[in-house]
Amino acid sequence: MSKKKLLACLLNISEGRDEQIIQTVLQATVKSIRTNKVPATILNVFSNKEYNRTVISISGEKNGVKSAVAEAAIQANSLIDMNKQTGTHPRLGAVDLIPIHPLTANINLEECGHLAHNIATDILAKEPKSSFFFYRSADEQKRSLIQRRKQIGWFSRKVVDSPDLGVYHSQLGVTGVGASYYMTNFNIIINTQDREIGKKILISIREKSGGFQGVSAMAFDYQNGIEIACNVDMFTETPANIEHVTEVMPGVWRAKFSSIEEKVEQICTKHNINIRDNSMVIGFTPEDAARRTEQALQDGIPDYYLDINNKNIM
């Protein structure tokens, strides 16, 4: 286990189609890490053209992540215009989400929440048209991301409430900033366009409807099928069913991806459809992210995502 306090930000930007914009953001961030000599790396990059969205995983120690995430966000804000952006995934901001997650047990959520606030403040100082809403440990009321997104209008793609920081401008939109235990994106594509089947699957796996602890999910039309996009959060509550969870850190749990996939497959079988291709974890699990981050910092690699054994998906 690393003695360093390691954390990660799975930065979501509203651009997944224009490779030049994506590469400009990445290159500027790597240059910033090298120039400022901060302990951070771009761990992974995942772009989805249909969603028109890219997830940039930036990890490292606190001051490194703070500097690198702010630089990436400022670059993205300078290149993306939300008045022109389209995509099948809901979004409200050019930089849509800045989630801070602890990767090691020696850094707590309070520290991550404080860091999240500092990142938002740094971005606003350099880009006065940016604005933010806070959630979980960055929010005084500890409200969830889903709750805050509903309040701000994220699901309807129209801002209906005032940001917590900054003033809303349509060009850059509003960015969600928060701190929580690591959230793993786990996506499953089913071979049907029947949205009713998609709804049945969501009901069966979401925590709020009696499914798996820590799991929220949405269903999107995707490549003539439906993608079940799961957010699999870590949690500290006593597991309701030990069979379907794994302990990631001492006292911190996560639903098993295999259990989620098995439940989806059961419903698909009832309706004579299949899961298409392989289910996939976007990026890395927190265990793998911590190991790879420590190695990248030790070797001084700010652009780990370009490593020959970790090819970027574009």
C-alpha positions in Angstrom: 0.0 0.0 0.0 1.3 3.4 -1.0 2.4 5.8 1.8 1.7 8.7 -0.5 -1.8 10.3 -0.4 -3.1 9.5 -3.9 -6.3 10.7 -5.4 -7.9 10.9 -8.9 -10.2 13.1 -10.9 -12.3 11.6 -13.6 -12.7 14.9 -15.5 -15.7 14.8 -17.9 -15.6 17.3 -20.8 -18.3 17.8 -23.4 -16.3 16.9 -26.5 -15.7 13.5 -27.9 -15.7 14.1 -31.7 -13.1 16.8 -32.4 -9.8 15.1 -31.8 -7.9 18.3 -32.2 -9.7 19.9 -29.3 -9.1 16.7 -27.2 -5.4 16.6 -28.0 -5.0 20.3 -27.3 -6.4 19.8 -23.8 -4.3 16.7 -23.2 -1.0 18.3 -24.5 -1.5 21.5 -22.5 -2.2 19.5 -19.3 1.0 17.4 -19.8 3.0 20.5 -20.5 1.7 22.1 -17.3 2.6 19.0 -15.3 6.1 19.0 -16.7 6.7 22.7 -16.4 5.4 23.0 -12.9 7.0 19.7 -11.9 3.9 18.6 -10.0 3.2 15.0 -8.9 0.4 14.1 -11.4 -0.2 12.1 -14.5 -2.9 11.7 -17.1 -3.8 8.1 -16.3 -6.4 7.3 -19.0 -8.5 9.0 -21.7 -11.8 7.6 -23.0 -13.8 9.3 -25.7 -17.3 8.5 -26.9 -18.2 10.1 -30.2 -22.0 9.3 -30.0 -22.1 10.8 -26.5 -19.7 13.6 -27.6 -18.0 13.3 -24.2 -14.5 12.5 -23.0 -13.4 11.3 -19.6 -9.8 12.3 -18.7 -8.5 10.5 -15.6 -5.9 12.7 -13.8 -4.3 11.2 -10.8 -1.5 11.9 -8.3 -0.9 13.8 -5.1 -3.0 16.7 -4.0 -1.0 19.6 -5.3 -0.4 17.8 -8.6 -4.0 16.9 -9.2 -5.1 20.4 -8.3 -2.8 22.0 -10.8 -3.4 19.5 -13.6 -7.2 19.4 -13.3 -7.4 23.2 -13.3 -5.2 23.4 -16.4 -7.2 20.8 -18.3 -10.5 22.5 -17.3 -9.3 25.9 -18.4 -8.1 24.6 -21.7 -11.4 22.8 -22.3 -13.4 25.9 -21.4 -11.4 27.9 -24.0 -12.2 25.5 -26.8 -15.8 24.2 -26.2 -18.9 26.2 -26.8 -22.1 24.8 -25.2 -24.2 26.8 -27.5 -23.1 24.6 -30.3 -22.4 21.3 -28.5 -24.7 18.3 -29.2 -24.6 14.7 -28.1 -26.8 11.9 -26.8 -25.4 12.1 -23.2 -27.0 14.7 -20.9 -24.6 17.6 -20.2 -24.7 21.2 -18.9 -21.1 22.3 -19.0 -18.2 22.5 -21.4 -16.4 20.9 -18.4 -19.4 18.9 -17.2 -18.0 17.1 -14.1 -15.0 17.4 -11.8 -15.2 14.5 -9.3 -12.4 14.1 -6.8 -11.8 10.5 -5.4 -9.4 9.1 -2.9 -7.3 6.3 -4.2 -5.5 5.4 -1.0 -6.9 4.9 2.5 -4.7 7.6 4.0 -6.6 10.5 2.4 -10.1 11.3 3.5 -13.2 12.7 1.8 -12.9 16.0 3.8 -9.5 16.6 2.2 -10.9 15.8 -1.2 -13.8 18.1 -0.8 -11.6 21.0 0.2 -9.4 20.3 -2.8 -12.5 20.2 -5.1 -13.5 23.7 -3.9 -9.9 25.0 -4.5 -9.9 23.7 -8.0 -13.2 25.4 -8.8 -11.9 28.7 -7.3 -8.8 28.4 -9.4 -10.7 27.9 -12.6 -13.1 30.8 -11.9 -10.1 33.1 -11.2 -8.8 32.4 -14.7 -12.2 31.9 -16.5 -14.8 34.3 -15.1 -17.6 32.9 -17.3 -17.3 29.5 -15.6 -19.8 28.4 -12.8 -20.1 25.5 -10.5 -22.5 23.4 -8.3 -21.1 21.2 -5.5 -22.1 17.8 -4.3 -21.1 15.2 -1.7 -18.1 16.1 0.4 -17.6 19.4 -1.5 -21.2 20.4 -0.5 -22.1 21.7 2.9 -25.3 19.6 2.9 -23.5 16.5 1.5 -26.2 16.2 -1.3 -25.6 13.4 -3.9 -24.6 14.1 -7.5 -28.0 12.8 -8.7 -29.8 15.1 -6.3 -27.8 18.2 -7.3 -28.1 17.4 -11.0 -31.9 17.2 -10.7 -31.9 20.5 -8.8 -29.7 22.3 -11.4 -31.5 20.9 -14.4 -28.9 18.5 -15.8 -31.2 15.8 -16.8 -33.4 18.2 -18.8 -30.3 19.9 -20.2 -31.6 23.3 -19.1 -30.3 25.3 -16.1 -33.2 25.9 -13.7 -31.3 26.9 -10.5 -28.4 29.3 -9.7 -24.9 27.8 -9.5 -23.2 27.7 -6.1 -20.1 29.5 -7.4 -19.9 31.9 -10.3 -22.5 33.2 -12.7 -24.0 31.0 -15.4 -23.1 31.8 -19.0 -24.5 29.7 -21.8 -21.2 29.4 -23.6 -19.5 27.4 -20.8 -22.6 26.2 -18.9 -22.2 24.9 -15.4 -19.8 22.3 -13.9 -20.5 19.8 -11.2 -17.7 19.6 -8.7 -17.6 17.1 -5.8 -15.7 14.6 -3.7 -16.8 11.1 -3.1 -15.4 7.6 -3.0 -14.2 6.4 -6.4 -16.9 5.8 -8.9 -16.3 3.3 -11.6 -18.1 3.6 -14.9 -19.3 0.1 -16.0 -21.2 -0.1 -19.3 -23.2 -2.9 -20.9 -24.7 -2.7 -24.4 -27.8 -4.8 -25.0 -28.9 -5.9 -28.5 -32.3 -4.2 -28.6 -33.9 -0.8 -29.1 -36.8 -1.6 -26.8 -36.7 1.1 -24.1 -39.1 -0.8 -21.9 -36.5 -3.6 -21.5 -34.0 -1.0 -20.7 -36.2 0.4 -18.0 -36.7 -3.1 -16.5 -32.9 -3.5 -16.3 -32.5 -0.2 -14.6 -35.1 -1.0 -12.0 -33.3 -4.4 -11.3 -29.8 -2.9 -10.8 -30.3 0.6 -9.3 -29.8 0.8 -5.6 -32.9 3.2 -5.3 -35.2 0.5 -6.6 -33.8 -2.4 -4.6 -30.9 -3.4 -6.8 -27.2 -3.3 -5.9 -25.7 -1.0 -3.3 -23.9 2.0 -4.7 -25.2 1.5 -8.2 -27.0 4.2 -10.2 -27.6 3.8 -14.0 -29.0 5.3 -17.1 -30.1 3.8 -20.4 -29.1 5.5 -23.7 -29.8 4.7 -27.3 -26.4 3.6 -28.6 -25.3 2.1 -32.0 -28.8 0.6 -32.8 -29.0 -0.8 -29.3 -29.2 0.4 -25.7 -26.3 1.1 -23.5 -26.8 0.5 -19.8 -24.4 3.0 -18.3 -23.7 2.2 -14.6 -22.0 4.4 -12.0 -20.7 2.0 -9.4 -19.9 3.9 -6.3 -17.9 2.7 -3.3 -19.7 2.8 0.0 -19.1 2.4 3.8 -22.5 1.1 4.9 -22.7 -2.6 6.0 -23.3 -4.6 2.8 -26.8 -5.9 2.5 -25.6 -8.9 0.5 -22.0 -9.8 1.0 -22.2 -12.2 -2.0 -22.5 -9.3 -4.5 -19.9 -6.9 -3.1 -16.1 -6.7 -2.8 -14.0 -4.8 -0.2 -11.9 -2.3 -2.0 -10.3 -0.6 1.0 -10.7 -1.4 4.7 -14.4 -0.8 5.4 -15.1 0.5 1.9 -17.1 -1.7 -0.5 -18.2 -1.8 -4.1 -20.8 -3.9 -6.0 -19.3 -6.7 -8.1 -19.3 -6.0 -11.8 -20.0 -9.7 -12.4 -23.1 -9.5 -10.3 -24.4 -6.5 -12.2 -23.7 -8.2 -15.6 -25.4 -11.4 -14.4 -28.6 -9.6 -13.5 -28.7 -7.8 -16.9 -28.1 -11.1 -18.6 -31.0 -12.7 -16.8 -33.4 -10.1 -18.0 -32.0 -10.2 -21.5 -32.6 -14.0 -21.6 -36.2 -13.6 -20.5 -36.7 -11.3 -23.5 -34.7 -13.4 -26.0 -32.0 -10.7 -26.5 -28.3 -10.7 -25.9 -25.6 -8.5 -24.3 -23.7 -7.1 -27.3 -19.9 -7.3 -27.3 -18.1 -7.2 -24.0 -19.1 -5.2 -20.9 -16.4 -2.8 -20.0 -15.0 -0.8 -17.2 -14.2 2.8 -18.4 -10.6 3.5 -17.3 -9.4 1.7 -14.2 -10.8 0.4 -10.9 -9.4 2.4 -7.9 -7.1 -0.5 -7.0 -5.5 -0.5 -10.4 -5.5 3.3 -10.6 -3.6 3.6 -7.4 -1.0 1.1 -8.5 -0.5 2.7 -11.9 -0.4 6.2 -10.5 2.3 5.3 -8.0 4.4 3.8 -10.8 3.8 6.8 -13.1 4.9 9.2 -10.3 7.9 7.1 -9.5 9.0 7.0 -13.1 8.2 10.7 -13.8 5.6 10.0 -16.5 3.0 12.8 -16.9 1.4 11.1 -19.9 0.8 7.6 -18.7 -2.2 7.3 -21.1 0.2 7.2 -24.0 2.1 4.2 -22.6 2.4 1.4 -25.2 0.6 -1.0 -22.9 -2.2 1.4 -22.1 -3.4 2.6 -25.6 -5.8 5.4 -25.6 -9.3 4.7 -27.0 -10.4 7.4 -29.4 
